[in-house]
Amino acid sequence: MRQQRAESMKTTNSLPKLLVIDDDEQILKQLQWALSVEYAVFPARERVTALETVIKEDIPVALLDLGLPPHPREAVEGLRTLEEAIGRNPLIKVIIVSGNSERQNALRALEKGAHDIFAKPVNIDELKVVLQRVYRRVEMERESLDEHALANRVSFENMIGSSPAMKTVYSNITKVAETDVPILILGESGTGKELVANAIHNLSARRSGPFGAINCGAIPETLLESELFGNEKGAFTGATMHRRGKLEYAQSGTLFLDEIGDLAAELQVKILRFLQEKVIERVGGREPIPVDCRVIAATHRDLEKAVKENRFREDLYFRLAVLKIILPPLRERGSDVVELAMHLVDSFSRELKRPQKKFSKPALEAMQRHSWPGNVRELQNRIKRALVLAEGPFIGPNDLELDVPQGSAIQSGTLREAREELEREIIAKRLQENGGNVSKTARVLGISRPTLYELMSRYGLDWR
């Protein structure tokens, strides 16, 4: 990554990049002629071109004259260019090239984030010394940021995050992994429950055995029993041979039962029997088969409520919930969203064979303000889409389809963005109110199930 940072300062001919923003043609030519041996100089005469160059070329240093068109005798356009350049690339160093008459505006520019002031008329030798110092600082800052990001990107068994809530989860995983009793993982959809189950298995005495996983809410009830317990030849139409189920395949290892809250009543009885007796019977079979595996279950549903409403067996609940781990939603994990985003953009860049991109400052702010109803899964979907669609080296809020709130619930740039943001929030809220029941939610919203599934996929919502 450090090498990529360094290369971002250079063009193909290995010269550091320098943006010069000035509406005076003579000054532009003078600086290009004087600096072109040591720097790849990119000229810009107005704000739009300057900002496009900042993004396209990942400019590390810029010289900026505050008097730009359409108001060259005022500093309004120059100050706006400064603010927007820093907003798009927080690491850029902007040096204000100022005359004595512009001193007050130059000081305002320093307050807005300019790195330094260089007096007019320009002394080229002095400017070269200043630029050498600035580029050394840029490189040191970028190396320091990379090291800091790596040092603070806490990774525990493929889970990223250093918030107090996640540190508690890591501690609990370490403790429960040493036992050999059933565990129940609770958390909203998309919070990473299977990662937790994997971590428990990898840290347990069963780590050398297999790890199996099955989503109880994704397989039709008629097929789930066979998937779990296996079947004998001829047990049902299409059963042309005997086959082992997930429980048998997890012998001496761990079986993860995701979305256990969706398990049908008949299968709840059979899972309870297995937990009590450690034996199974295949579908169509009568021979008891001993199986030694640990069961880890997970759900986004409120199982205690389901027990009170007779939708989930109380005895099975207490068997599964000997030990519980509660995963926090992403919105309660503070700066973890930034750590995760940095990790995901690195990972997905390699996976998709895309150039490395960075997040603009507004994008980082937007991610921290967003409520993330779809949790980490929603973050993954938005970043992967942004890597494919974003132009230039930076990912902005629009690439993530996020807005930076300005005090109201929805502050989208366009009517389409506002509508989509509201649509996503309404769907997420209705799904939560209906306990993730897609059919019921579709009826309440007045749309078909296929349409709702399509919208859930688009907005990174998964409530199975």
C-alpha positions as CSV (number, residue, x, y, z in Angstrom):
1,M,0.0,0.0,0.0
2,R,2.9,2.3,0.8
3,Q,4.2,1.9,-2.7
4,Q,0.8,2.7,-4.1
5,R,0.7,5.8,-2.0
6,A,4.1,6.9,-3.3
7,E,3.2,6.1,-6.9
8,S,0.1,8.2,-6.6
9,M,2.4,11.3,-6.4
10,K,4.0,10.4,-9.7
11,T,3.2,10.2,-13.4
12,T,4.4,7.5,-15.7
13,N,7.7,9.4,-16.1
14,S,8.2,9.2,-12.3
15,L,7.9,12.9,-11.6
16,P,5.9,14.1,-8.6
17,K,2.7,15.7,-9.6
18,L,2.0,19.4,-9.1
19,L,-1.2,21.3,-9.9
20,V,-0.9,25.0,-10.6
21,I,-4.2,27.0,-10.5
22,D,-3.9,30.5,-11.9
23,D,-5.9,32.5,-14.5
24,D,-2.7,34.4,-15.6
25,E,-1.4,32.7,-18.7
26,Q,2.1,34.1,-18.3
27,I,2.4,32.8,-14.7
28,L,1.3,29.4,-15.8
29,K,3.8,29.3,-18.6
30,Q,6.6,30.6,-16.3
31,L,5.9,28.0,-13.6
32,Q,5.6,25.1,-16.2
33,W,8.9,26.1,-17.8
34,A,10.7,26.5,-14.4
35,L,9.4,23.4,-12.7
36,S,8.8,20.9,-15.5
37,V,12.3,19.2,-15.0
38,E,11.5,18.3,-11.4
39,Y,7.7,18.0,-11.5
40,A,4.9,16.9,-13.7
41,V,3.0,20.3,-13.8
42,F,-0.7,20.2,-14.5
43,P,-2.1,23.7,-15.3
44,A,-5.7,24.9,-14.5
45,R,-7.2,28.3,-15.1
46,E,-10.4,27.9,-13.2
47,R,-12.1,25.9,-10.5
48,V,-13.9,23.1,-12.4
49,T,-10.7,22.0,-14.3
50,A,-8.7,22.2,-11.1
51,L,-11.1,19.9,-9.2
52,E,-11.3,17.5,-12.1
53,T,-7.5,17.3,-12.1
54,V,-7.3,16.8,-8.3
55,I,-9.5,13.7,-8.6
56,K,-8.2,12.3,-11.9
57,E,-4.5,12.6,-11.1
58,D,-4.7,12.2,-7.3
59,I,-2.8,15.5,-6.9
60,P,-0.6,15.7,-3.7
61,V,0.4,19.4,-3.9
62,A,-1.2,22.4,-5.5
63,L,-0.3,26.1,-6.0
64,L,-3.4,28.2,-5.9
65,D,-4.0,31.9,-6.8
66,L,-7.2,33.0,-5.0
67,G,-8.3,35.4,-7.8
68,L,-10.0,33.0,-10.3
69,P,-12.8,33.6,-12.8
70,P,-15.6,34.6,-12.9
71,H,-14.5,36.9,-10.1
72,P,-10.7,37.3,-10.6
73,R,-10.5,40.5,-8.4
74,E,-12.1,38.7,-5.4
75,A,-11.1,35.6,-3.4
76,V,-14.5,33.9,-3.5
77,E,-13.8,31.4,-6.3
78,G,-10.3,30.7,-5.0
79,L,-11.5,29.9,-1.5
80,R,-14.2,27.7,-2.9
81,T,-11.7,25.8,-4.9
82,L,-9.5,25.4,-1.8
83,E,-12.4,24.0,0.2
84,E,-13.6,21.6,-2.5
85,A,-10.1,20.3,-3.3
86,I,-9.5,19.4,0.4
87,G,-13.0,17.9,0.6
88,R,-12.2,15.6,-2.3
89,N,-8.7,14.8,-1.2
90,P,-8.1,15.5,2.5
91,L,-4.3,14.8,2.1
92,I,-3.7,17.4,-0.6
93,K,-1.3,20.3,0.4
94,V,-2.5,23.6,-1.1
95,I,0.0,26.5,-1.1
96,I,-1.6,29.9,-1.6
97,V,0.4,32.1,-4.0
98,S,-0.5,35.6,-2.8
99,G,0.4,39.2,-3.3
100,N,0.5,41.7,-0.4
101,S,-2.9,43.1,-1.3
102,E,-4.4,39.6,-0.9
103,R,-2.8,39.0,2.5
104,Q,-6.1,39.0,4.4
105,N,-7.7,36.5,2.0
106,A,-4.6,34.3,2.2
107,L,-5.0,34.2,6.0
108,R,-8.6,33.2,5.5
109,A,-7.4,30.4,3.3
110,L,-5.1,29.2,6.1
111,E,-8.1,29.0,8.4
112,K,-9.9,26.9,5.7
113,G,-7.0,24.4,5.5
114,A,-4.4,25.8,3.2
115,H,-0.9,24.4,3.9
116,D,1.2,27.6,3.5
117,I,1.4,31.0,1.8
118,F,4.0,31.9,-0.8
119,A,4.5,35.5,-1.7
120,K,4.3,37.1,-5.1
121,P,6.3,37.9,-7.2
122,V,7.4,34.2,-7.3
123,N,11.0,33.5,-6.7
124,I,11.6,30.2,-8.4
125,D,14.6,29.1,-6.3
126,E,12.7,29.7,-3.1
127,L,9.6,28.0,-4.4
128,K,11.6,24.9,-5.3
129,V,12.9,24.7,-1.7
130,V,9.4,25.1,-0.3
131,L,8.1,22.4,-2.7
132,Q,10.8,19.9,-1.7
133,R,9.9,20.4,1.9
134,V,6.2,19.9,1.2
135,Y,6.6,16.8,-0.9
136,R,8.7,15.2,1.9
137,R,6.0,16.0,4.3
138,V,3.3,14.5,2.0
139,E,5.3,11.3,1.7
140,M,5.8,11.0,5.5
141,E,2.2,11.7,6.2
142,R,1.0,9.1,3.8
143,E,3.4,6.5,5.1
144,S,2.3,7.4,8.7
145,L,-1.4,7.1,7.7
146,D,-0.8,3.7,6.2
147,E,1.0,2.5,9.3
148,H,-1.6,4.0,11.6
149,A,-4.4,2.4,9.6
150,L,-2.7,-1.0,9.7
151,A,-2.0,-0.7,13.4
152,N,-5.6,0.3,14.3
153,R,-7.3,-2.0,11.9
154,V,-7.9,-4.6,14.6
155,S,-8.4,-8.0,13.1
156,F,-9.7,-11.0,15.2
157,E,-10.3,-14.2,13.2
158,N,-11.2,-12.3,10.0
159,M,-13.4,-9.8,11.9
160,I,-12.4,-6.1,11.6
161,G,-13.2,-3.5,14.3
162,S,-11.7,-1.9,17.4
163,S,-14.8,-0.5,19.1
164,P,-15.5,-1.4,22.7
165,A,-18.5,-3.4,21.6
166,M,-16.5,-5.6,19.3
167,K,-13.7,-6.0,21.8
168,T,-16.3,-7.4,24.1
169,V,-17.4,-9.8,21.4
170,Y,-13.8,-10.9,20.8
171,S,-13.3,-11.5,24.5
172,N,-16.5,-13.6,24.7
173,I,-15.6,-15.6,21.7
174,T,-12.3,-16.6,23.3
175,K,-14.0,-17.6,26.5
176,V,-16.8,-19.7,24.9
177,A,-14.5,-21.4,22.4
178,E,-12.9,-23.2,25.3
179,T,-16.1,-24.9,26.2
180,D,-18.0,-27.6,24.2
181,V,-21.6,-26.6,24.8
182,P,-24.1,-25.1,22.4
183,I,-23.9,-21.4,21.7
184,L,-26.5,-19.0,20.4
185,I,-25.4,-15.9,18.4
186,L,-27.9,-13.0,18.3
187,G,-27.7,-10.0,16.1
188,E,-29.4,-8.2,13.2
189,S,-29.1,-9.5,9.7
190,G,-25.7,-8.7,8.1
191,T,-23.8,-8.3,11.4
192,G,-21.4,-11.2,10.7
193,K,-22.8,-14.1,12.7
194,E,-21.2,-16.8,10.6
195,L,-17.8,-15.1,11.1
196,V,-18.3,-15.4,14.8
197,A,-19.3,-19.1,14.5
198,N,-16.1,-19.7,12.4
199,A,-14.0,-17.9,15.0
200,I,-15.4,-20.1,17.8
201,H,-14.7,-23.2,15.8
202,N,-11.1,-22.1,14.9
203,L,-10.3,-21.4,18.5
204,S,-11.8,-24.6,19.9
205,A,-10.5,-28.0,20.5
206,R,-12.5,-29.1,17.4
207,R,-10.5,-26.9,15.1
208,S,-9.1,-29.9,13.3
209,G,-12.6,-31.2,12.5
210,P,-14.9,-29.9,9.8
211,F,-17.0,-26.8,10.0
212,G,-20.4,-27.1,8.4
213,A,-23.1,-24.3,7.9
214,I,-26.7,-24.4,6.9
215,N,-29.2,-21.5,6.6
216,C,-32.5,-22.8,8.1
217,G,-34.4,-19.9,6.5
218,A,-33.1,-20.4,3.0
219,I,-34.0,-24.1,2.4
220,P,-37.6,-25.2,1.9
221,E,-39.0,-27.1,4.9
222,T,-39.5,-30.3,2.8
223,L,-35.8,-30.4,1.9
224,L,-34.3,-29.1,5.2
225,E,-34.8,-32.3,7.1
226,S,-32.8,-34.3,4.5
227,E,-30.1,-31.6,4.4
228,L,-29.7,-31.8,8.2
229,F,-30.1,-35.5,8.9
230,G,-29.5,-37.2,5.5
231,N,-31.7,-39.8,3.9
232,E,-31.9,-43.5,3.0
233,K,-32.3,-44.7,-0.6
234,G,-36.0,-44.6,-1.5
235,A,-37.0,-42.4,1.4
236,F,-38.9,-40.1,-0.9
237,T,-39.3,-39.4,-4.6
238,G,-35.9,-38.7,-6.1
239,A,-33.9,-40.3,-3.2
240,T,-31.9,-42.7,-5.5
241,M,-29.2,-43.3,-3.0
242,H,-28.5,-42.9,0.7
243,R,-26.7,-39.7,1.7
244,R,-25.3,-38.1,4.8
245,G,-26.7,-34.9,6.2
246,K,-24.9,-31.8,7.5
247,L,-24.8,-33.2,11.1
248,E,-23.0,-36.4,10.0
249,Y,-20.5,-34.3,7.9
250,A,-19.8,-32.2,11.0
251,Q,-18.6,-35.3,12.9
252,S,-15.8,-34.3,15.4
253,G,-16.3,-30.7,14.3
254,T,-18.9,-27.9,14.4
255,L,-22.3,-27.3,12.8
256,F,-23.5,-23.8,12.4
257,L,-27.3,-23.5,12.2
258,D,-28.0,-20.0,10.8
259,E,-31.5,-18.4,11.2
260,I,-32.5,-21.1,13.7
261,G,-35.6,-19.0,14.4
262,D,-37.0,-20.0,11.1
263,L,-36.9,-23.7,11.9
264,A,-40.3,-25.5,11.6
265,A,-41.8,-27.1,14.7
266,E,-41.2,-30.7,13.6
267,L,-37.6,-30.0,13.0
268,Q,-37.2,-28.2,16.3
269,V,-38.2,-31.5,18.0
270,K,-35.6,-33.4,16.0
271,I,-32.8,-30.9,16.7
272,L,-33.7,-31.0,20.4
273,R,-33.5,-34.8,20.5
274,F,-30.1,-34.6,18.9
275,L,-28.8,-32.1,21.4
276,Q,-30.0,-34.3,24.2
277,E,-29.0,-37.7,22.9
278,K,-26.3,-37.0,20.3
279,V,-27.9,-39.5,17.9
280,I,-29.7,-38.9,14.6
281,E,-31.9,-41.0,12.2
282,R,-31.7,-40.4,8.5
283,V,-35.0,-39.7,6.7
284,G,-36.5,-43.1,5.9
285,G,-34.1,-44.8,8.3
286,R,-34.6,-46.4,11.7
287,E,-31.0,-47.0,12.8
288,P,-29.7,-44.5,15.4
289,I,-26.4,-43.0,14.3
290,P,-24.2,-41.4,16.9
291,V,-22.8,-38.0,16.0
292,D,-20.3,-36.0,18.0
293,C,-20.4,-32.4,16.9
294,R,-20.9,-29.0,18.5
295,V,-23.9,-26.9,17.5
296,I,-23.7,-23.2,17.2
297,A,-27.0,-21.5,16.3
298,A,-27.8,-17.9,15.2
299,T,-30.8,-15.8,14.5
300,H,-31.8,-12.2,14.0
301,R,-35.2,-12.9,15.5
302,D,-36.3,-12.3,19.2
303,L,-36.4,-16.0,20.3
304,E,-37.6,-15.1,23.8
305,K,-40.6,-13.4,22.2
306,A,-41.1,-16.3,19.9
307,V,-41.1,-18.7,22.9
308,K,-43.8,-16.6,24.6
309,E,-45.9,-16.7,21.4
310,N,-45.4,-20.5,21.1
311,R,-43.5,-20.2,17.8
312,F,-40.3,-21.6,19.2
313,R,-39.9,-24.4,21.7
314,E,-38.8,-23.2,25.1
315,D,-36.8,-26.4,25.9
316,L,-34.9,-26.0,22.6
317,Y,-34.2,-22.4,23.3
318,F,-32.7,-23.2,26.7
319,R,-30.6,-26.0,25.1
320,L,-29.3,-23.7,22.4
321,A,-28.7,-20.6,24.6
322,V,-26.5,-22.2,27.2
323,L,-24.0,-19.5,26.2
324,K,-25.0,-16.3,24.2
325,I,-23.0,-13.8,22.1
326,I,-24.8,-10.7,21.1
327,L,-23.4,-8.9,18.0
328,P,-23.9,-5.1,17.9
329,P,-25.3,-3.5,14.8
330,L,-22.9,-1.4,12.7
331,R,-24.6,1.8,13.7
332,E,-23.5,1.2,17.3
333,R,-19.8,0.4,16.5
334,G,-18.5,4.0,16.1
335,S,-15.4,4.3,13.9
336,D,-15.5,0.6,13.0
337,V,-17.4,1.5,9.9
338,V,-14.3,3.4,8.6
339,E,-12.0,0.5,9.5
340,L,-14.3,-1.9,7.8
341,A,-14.6,0.3,4.7
342,M,-10.8,0.6,4.4
343,H,-10.4,-3.2,4.7
344,L,-13.2,-3.9,2.2
345,V,-12.0,-1.5,-0.4
346,D,-8.6,-3.1,-0.3
347,S,-10.0,-6.6,-0.5
348,F,-12.6,-5.9,-3.2
349,S,-10.0,-4.0,-5.3
350,R,-8.0,-7.2,-5.5
351,E,-11.0,-9.4,-6.0
352,L,-12.4,-7.3,-8.8
353,K,-9.0,-6.5,-10.2
354,R,-9.7,-2.8,-10.0
355,P,-7.3,0.1,-9.3
356,Q,-6.9,1.0,-5.6
357,K,-9.3,3.8,-4.6
358,K,-9.6,6.0,-1.5
359,F,-12.6,7.6,0.2
360,S,-13.1,11.3,0.1
361,K,-13.6,13.2,3.3
362,P,-17.4,13.7,2.6
363,A,-17.7,9.9,1.9
364,L,-16.1,9.1,5.3
365,E,-18.5,11.5,7.0
366,A,-21.5,10.1,5.1
367,M,-20.6,6.5,6.2
368,Q,-20.3,7.5,9.8
369,R,-23.7,9.3,9.7
370,H,-25.6,6.5,7.9
371,S,-27.7,4.2,10.0
372,W,-26.8,1.0,8.1
373,P,-30.0,-1.0,8.5
374,G,-28.4,-3.8,6.4
375,N,-25.2,-3.6,8.6
376,V,-21.9,-5.0,7.3
377,R,-23.6,-6.7,4.3
378,E,-25.0,-3.3,3.2
379,L,-21.6,-1.8,3.5
380,Q,-20.1,-4.6,1.4
381,N,-22.7,-4.1,-1.3
382,R,-22.2,-0.3,-1.5
383,I,-18.4,-0.4,-1.6
384,K,-18.3,-3.1,-4.2
385,R,-20.8,-1.1,-6.4
386,A,-18.7,2.1,-5.9
387,L,-15.5,0.4,-6.9
388,V,-17.1,-0.6,-10.2
389,L,-18.9,2.7,-10.9
390,A,-16.7,5.4,-9.4
391,E,-14.6,7.5,-11.7
392,G,-11.1,8.7,-10.7
393,P,-9.1,7.6,-7.6
394,F,-11.6,8.7,-5.0
395,I,-14.9,7.2,-3.8
396,G,-17.4,9.9,-2.9
397,P,-20.8,9.9,-1.2
398,N,-22.7,9.7,-4.5
399,D,-20.7,6.6,-5.5
400,L,-21.9,4.9,-2.3
401,E,-25.4,6.3,-2.9
402,L,-25.1,8.1,0.5
403,D,-25.8,11.6,1.4
404,V,-24.1,13.9,4.0
405,P,-27.0,15.0,6.3
406,Q,-27.2,18.8,6.9
407,G,-29.6,18.6,9.9
408,S,-32.6,16.9,8.3
409,A,-33.4,13.2,7.8
410,I,-32.9,13.4,4.0
411,Q,-30.5,15.8,2.3
412,S,-30.1,14.1,-1.1
413,G,-28.7,16.0,-4.1
414,T,-31.5,14.9,-6.5
415,L,-35.1,14.0,-6.3
416,R,-34.2,10.4,-7.4
417,E,-31.6,10.1,-4.6
418,A,-34.1,11.4,-2.0
419,R,-36.8,9.0,-3.2
420,E,-34.4,6.0,-3.1
421,E,-33.2,6.9,0.4
422,L,-36.7,7.2,1.7
423,E,-37.7,3.9,0.0
424,R,-34.8,2.1,1.6
425,E,-35.6,3.4,5.1
426,I,-39.3,2.5,4.7
427,I,-38.5,-1.1,3.6
428,A,-36.0,-1.6,6.4
429,K,-38.5,-0.3,9.0
430,R,-41.4,-2.5,7.7
431,L,-39.2,-5.6,7.6
432,Q,-38.1,-5.0,11.2
433,E,-41.7,-4.4,12.3
434,N,-42.8,-7.7,10.6
435,G,-39.9,-9.7,12.0
436,G,-38.3,-10.2,8.6
437,N,-41.4,-11.8,7.1
438,V,-41.1,-11.0,3.4
439,S,-44.7,-12.0,2.4
440,K,-46.3,-9.9,5.1
441,T,-44.0,-6.9,4.4
442,A,-44.8,-7.1,0.7
443,R,-48.5,-7.0,1.5
444,V,-48.1,-4.0,3.9
445,L,-46.1,-2.2,1.2
446,G,-48.6,-3.1,-1.5
447,I,-46.0,-4.7,-3.8
448,S,-45.2,-8.3,-4.9
449,R,-42.7,-10.6,-3.2
450,P,-40.4,-10.6,-6.3
451,T,-40.4,-6.8,-6.3
452,L,-39.6,-6.6,-2.6
453,Y,-36.7,-9.1,-3.0
454,E,-35.4,-7.0,-5.9
455,L,-35.5,-3.8,-3.7
456,M,-33.9,-5.6,-0.8
457,S,-31.1,-6.7,-3.0
458,R,-30.6,-3.2,-4.4
459,Y,-30.4,-1.6,-1.0
460,G,-28.3,-4.3,0.6
461,L,-31.1,-5.5,3.0
462,D,-31.2,-9.2,3.9
463,W,-33.6,-10.2,6.6
464,R,-33.6,-14.0,6.2
